[in-house]
Amino acid sequence: MIRKEDVREVLVALDSADHDRLLDIIGSCNGHRVSIKIMPDLYDIISGQARTNQIYGFPLIEITPQLMPPWEESTKRLIDVVASALVIVAGLPLWILISAVIKVESRGTVLYIQERVGKDGVPFNMIKFRSMRSDAELKGPQWANHRDPRGQGSGRSSGNSIWMRYPDEINILKGI
């Protein structure tokens, strides 16, 4: 109905006992660019960005679908791209060194790539330097610990190091 009628604002005036119904309405609006306005007695079950407003003298709480206005999103994206490009260029010698160490220590690929779920449920590939043996996930993904036998040479001490995650800067450039 939201898409069909090109709805931009949803006004909700429910009894405070209708928490489940309110959550259903909010869930139905999720993923659409609509503003939700709610009578303030239901404020206790709402989280997120909210502003107070009124229509015909009735106080309302407005929950906007976006956390940042478009100009802030554009500025943030510009900063992300510039910073990521700088990290990639400045870190390239270190990346070559880490790649060489991984290749000397073990067989297999230098990079570990795992599918993750990103913004709006869109899958993407997370990329980092491999810190475990190439057969570490034969039994499926598992949580690692400090004494994990699947770790390899330098990867045992640097598995969670920020340096190991630098290849993921490529995803930032892509906008993922």
Sine and cosine of phi, psi and omega as CSV:
sin_phi,cos_phi,sin_psi,cos_psi,sin_omega,cos_omega
0.00,0.00,-0.62,0.78,-0.01,-1.00
-0.87,0.50,-0.74,0.67,-0.02,-1.00
-0.94,0.34,-0.69,0.73,-0.06,-1.00
-0.88,0.47,-0.67,0.74,-0.06,-1.00
-1.00,-0.09,0.04,1.00,-0.02,-1.00
0.81,0.59,0.77,0.64,-0.02,-1.00
-0.95,0.31,0.72,-0.70,0.03,-1.00
-0.94,-0.35,-0.48,0.88,-0.01,-1.00
-0.72,-0.70,0.64,-0.77,0.07,-1.00
-0.88,-0.48,0.84,-0.54,0.03,-1.00
-0.98,-0.21,0.79,-0.61,-0.04,-1.00
-0.87,-0.49,0.84,-0.55,0.05,-1.00
-0.74,-0.68,1.00,0.07,-0.03,-1.00
-0.91,-0.42,0.34,-0.94,0.13,-0.99
-0.92,0.39,0.55,-0.83,-0.07,-1.00
-0.88,0.47,-0.27,0.96,0.03,-1.00
-0.99,0.16,-0.16,0.99,-0.06,-1.00
-1.00,-0.02,0.72,0.70,-0.04,-1.00
-0.87,0.50,-0.70,0.71,-0.03,-1.00
-0.89,0.46,-0.66,0.75,0.00,-1.00
-0.91,0.42,-0.65,0.76,0.03,-1.00
-0.88,0.47,-0.70,0.71,0.02,-1.00
-0.89,0.46,-0.60,0.80,0.07,-1.00
-0.89,0.46,-0.69,0.73,0.01,-1.00
-0.90,0.45,-0.71,0.70,0.01,-1.00
-0.89,0.45,-0.66,0.75,0.04,-1.00
-0.88,0.47,-0.61,0.79,0.03,-1.00
-0.92,0.39,-0.48,0.88,-0.01,-1.00
-1.00,0.09,-0.31,0.95,-0.04,-1.00
-0.87,0.49,0.72,-0.69,-0.01,-1.00
1.00,-0.02,-0.15,0.99,0.06,-1.00
-0.95,-0.31,0.50,-0.87,0.02,-1.00
-1.00,0.04,0.95,0.32,0.04,-1.00
-0.85,-0.53,0.49,-0.87,0.08,-1.00
-0.99,-0.13,0.69,-0.73,0.00,-1.00
-0.94,-0.34,0.78,-0.62,0.06,-1.00
-0.89,-0.45,0.75,-0.67,-0.12,-0.99
-0.77,-0.63,0.61,-0.79,0.11,-0.99
-0.88,0.48,0.69,-0.73,-0.19,-0.98
-0.91,0.42,-0.27,0.96,0.01,-1.00
-0.93,0.36,-0.17,0.99,0.04,-1.00
-0.98,-0.20,0.15,0.99,-0.06,-1.00
-0.85,0.52,-0.52,0.85,-0.10,-1.00
-0.90,0.45,-0.31,0.95,0.00,-1.00
-0.97,-0.26,0.12,0.99,-0.03,-1.00
-0.95,-0.31,0.70,-0.71,0.12,-0.99
-0.80,-0.60,0.34,-0.94,-0.01,-1.00
0.88,-0.47,-0.24,-0.97,-0.02,-1.00
-0.99,0.16,0.82,-0.58,-0.03,-1.00
-0.70,-0.71,0.61,-0.79,0.09,-1.00
-0.77,-0.64,0.52,-0.85,0.06,-1.00
-1.00,0.05,0.51,-0.86,-0.05,-1.00
-0.41,-0.91,0.06,-1.00,0.10,-1.00
-0.48,-0.88,0.49,-0.87,0.09,-1.00
-0.74,-0.67,0.83,-0.56,-0.03,-1.00
0.79,0.62,0.59,0.81,0.06,-1.00
1.00,0.07,-0.10,0.99,0.04,-1.00
-1.00,0.05,0.82,-0.57,0.02,-1.00
-0.94,0.33,0.67,-0.74,0.00,-1.00
-0.73,-0.69,0.38,-0.92,0.13,-0.99
-0.92,-0.39,0.80,-0.60,-0.03,-1.00
-0.97,-0.25,0.80,-0.61,0.05,-1.00
-0.92,-0.38,0.90,-0.43,-0.07,-1.00
-1.00,0.04,0.54,-0.84,-0.04,-1.00
-0.97,0.26,-0.25,0.97,-0.02,-1.00
-0.86,-0.51,0.64,-0.77,-0.02,-1.00
-0.98,0.21,-0.48,0.88,-0.03,-1.00
-0.79,-0.61,0.61,-0.80,0.13,-0.99
-0.92,0.40,0.33,-0.94,-0.05,-1.00
-0.81,0.59,-0.62,0.78,-0.01,-1.00
-0.91,0.41,-0.56,0.83,0.04,-1.00
-0.94,0.34,-0.64,0.77,0.04,-1.00
-0.87,0.49,-0.69,0.73,0.01,-1.00
-0.90,0.43,-0.69,0.73,0.01,-1.00
-0.90,0.44,-0.70,0.72,0.02,-1.00
-0.88,0.47,-0.68,0.73,0.01,-1.00
-0.88,0.47,-0.67,0.74,0.02,-1.00
-0.88,0.48,-0.71,0.70,0.03,-1.00
-0.89,0.46,-0.68,0.74,0.03,-1.00
-0.85,0.53,-0.74,0.68,-0.05,-1.00
-0.91,0.41,-0.73,0.69,-0.02,-1.00
-0.89,0.45,-0.75,0.66,-0.02,-1.00
-0.89,0.45,-0.67,0.74,-0.01,-1.00
-0.91,0.42,-0.67,0.74,0.03,-1.00
-0.89,0.46,-0.66,0.75,0.03,-1.00
-0.89,0.45,-0.67,0.74,0.01,-1.00
-0.90,0.44,-0.67,0.74,0.00,-1.00
-0.90,0.43,-0.74,0.68,-0.03,-1.00
-0.92,0.40,-0.75,0.66,-0.04,-1.00
-0.92,0.39,-0.54,0.84,-0.06,-1.00
-1.00,0.03,-0.08,1.00,-0.08,-1.00
-0.82,0.57,-0.72,0.69,0.04,-1.00
-0.86,0.50,-0.65,0.76,0.03,-1.00
-0.91,0.41,-0.63,0.78,0.01,-1.00
-0.89,0.45,-0.64,0.77,0.02,-1.00
-0.90,0.43,-0.67,0.74,0.02,-1.00
-0.89,0.45,-0.74,0.67,0.01,-1.00
-0.87,0.49,-0.68,0.73,0.02,-1.00
-0.87,0.50,-0.68,0.73,0.00,-1.00
-0.90,0.44,-0.68,0.73,0.01,-1.00
-0.88,0.47,-0.70,0.72,0.01,-1.00
-0.89,0.46,-0.69,0.72,-0.01,-1.00
-0.90,0.43,-0.63,0.77,0.00,-1.00
-0.93,0.37,-0.62,0.78,-0.09,-1.00
-0.97,0.22,-0.46,0.89,-0.10,-0.99
-0.40,-0.91,0.24,-0.97,0.10,-1.00
-1.00,0.10,0.23,-0.97,0.06,-1.00
0.98,-0.22,-0.09,-1.00,-0.06,-1.00
-0.97,0.24,0.36,-0.93,0.03,-1.00
-0.99,0.16,-0.57,0.82,-0.06,-1.00
-0.98,-0.17,0.56,-0.83,0.12,-0.99
-0.96,-0.29,0.82,-0.57,-0.03,-1.00
-0.84,-0.53,0.79,-0.62,-0.02,-1.00
-0.71,-0.71,0.70,-0.72,0.03,-1.00
-0.97,0.26,0.73,-0.68,0.05,-1.00
-0.79,-0.61,0.20,-0.98,0.05,-1.00
-0.96,-0.29,0.80,-0.60,-0.06,-1.00
-0.95,-0.31,-0.44,-0.90,-0.05,-1.00
-0.83,0.55,0.68,-0.73,0.01,-1.00
0.85,0.52,0.44,0.90,0.06,-1.00
0.97,0.26,0.22,0.98,-0.02,-1.00
-0.99,0.12,0.83,-0.56,0.00,-1.00
-0.95,0.31,0.51,-0.86,0.07,-1.00
-0.54,-0.84,0.27,-0.96,0.02,-1.00
-0.99,-0.14,0.88,-0.48,0.10,-1.00
-0.99,0.15,0.70,-0.71,-0.08,-1.00
-0.83,-0.56,0.75,-0.66,0.12,-0.99
-0.48,-0.88,0.25,-0.97,0.07,-1.00
-0.93,0.37,0.60,-0.80,-0.03,-1.00
-0.96,0.28,0.80,-0.60,0.00,-1.00
-0.92,-0.40,-0.01,1.00,0.02,-1.00
-0.81,-0.59,0.21,-0.98,0.06,-1.00
-0.84,0.55,0.44,-0.90,-0.04,-1.00
-0.92,0.39,-0.35,0.94,0.02,-1.00
-0.99,-0.16,0.34,0.94,-0.12,-0.99
-0.90,0.44,-0.40,0.92,-0.05,-1.00
-0.92,-0.40,0.50,0.86,0.04,-1.00
-0.87,0.50,-0.55,0.84,0.02,-1.00
-1.00,-0.06,0.26,0.97,-0.02,-1.00
0.99,-0.11,0.19,-0.98,0.00,-1.00
-0.88,0.47,0.63,-0.78,0.02,-1.00
-0.63,-0.78,0.48,-0.88,0.09,-1.00
-0.94,0.34,0.64,-0.77,0.04,-1.00
-1.00,-0.06,0.38,-0.92,0.10,-0.99
-0.72,-0.69,0.03,-1.00,-0.10,-0.99
-0.89,0.46,-0.54,0.84,-0.04,-1.00
-0.94,-0.33,0.57,0.82,-0.06,-1.00
-0.91,0.41,0.83,-0.55,-0.03,-1.00
-0.94,0.34,-0.21,0.98,0.00,-1.00
-0.98,0.18,-0.21,0.98,0.00,-1.00
-0.91,0.41,0.42,-0.91,0.01,-1.00
-0.83,-0.56,0.64,-0.76,0.10,-1.00
0.39,0.92,-0.92,-0.38,-0.05,-1.00
-0.92,0.40,-0.38,0.93,0.00,-1.00
-0.92,0.40,-0.41,0.91,0.01,-1.00
-0.89,0.46,-0.61,0.79,-0.04,-1.00
-1.00,-0.09,-0.29,0.96,-0.09,-1.00
-0.90,-0.44,0.19,0.98,-0.08,-1.00
-0.80,0.60,-0.63,0.78,0.00,-1.00
-0.97,-0.25,0.20,0.98,0.01,-1.00
-0.91,0.41,0.56,-0.83,0.02,-1.00
-0.88,0.48,-0.49,0.87,0.00,-1.00
-0.89,0.45,-0.56,0.83,-0.04,-1.00
-0.94,0.34,-0.35,0.94,-0.05,-1.00
-0.99,-0.13,-0.03,1.00,-0.05,-1.00
-0.86,0.51,-0.54,0.84,0.03,-1.00
-0.85,0.52,-0.35,0.94,0.01,-1.00
-0.94,0.34,-0.17,0.99,0.09,-1.00
-0.85,0.52,-0.44,0.90,0.05,-1.00
-0.87,0.50,-0.64,0.77,0.03,-1.00
-0.90,0.44,-0.57,0.82,0.03,-1.00
-0.91,0.42,-0.66,0.75,0.06,-1.00
-0.88,0.47,-0.59,0.81,0.02,-1.00
-0.95,0.31,-0.30,0.96,-0.03,-1.00
1.00,0.03,0.38,0.92,0.00,-1.00
-1.00,-0.05,0.00,0.00,0.00,0.00
